[in-house]
């Protein structure tokens, strides 16, 4: 099954987590205080990341699926980056960016080595 991936750059992680928790009816599976949050439902994978004002909004789109063996990306005819990845590749990227994120996080434990 494919999950649509949406990466959003935001001003406030806290406000965004509150907003998206209500919208999705679910808490994020991963939260790095003040920096990053990841929401996963059956159909969507949404990452929100604190960025500079000039980078706020949709950062890129993509698909998460077990059918992909590795992370790849391409740019569509409109200049939008699309990523294709298995959930393990996203988890590994998170751990590389925020090494302490793996501590006591059930989502990351078992997905990364």
Secondary structure, 3 states (H helix, E strand, C coil): CCEEEEEEEECCHHHHHHHHHHHHCCCCCEEECCCEEEEECCCEEEEEEECCHHHCEEEEEEEECCCCCCCEEEECCCCCEEEEECHHHHHHHHHHHCHHHHCCCCCCECCEC
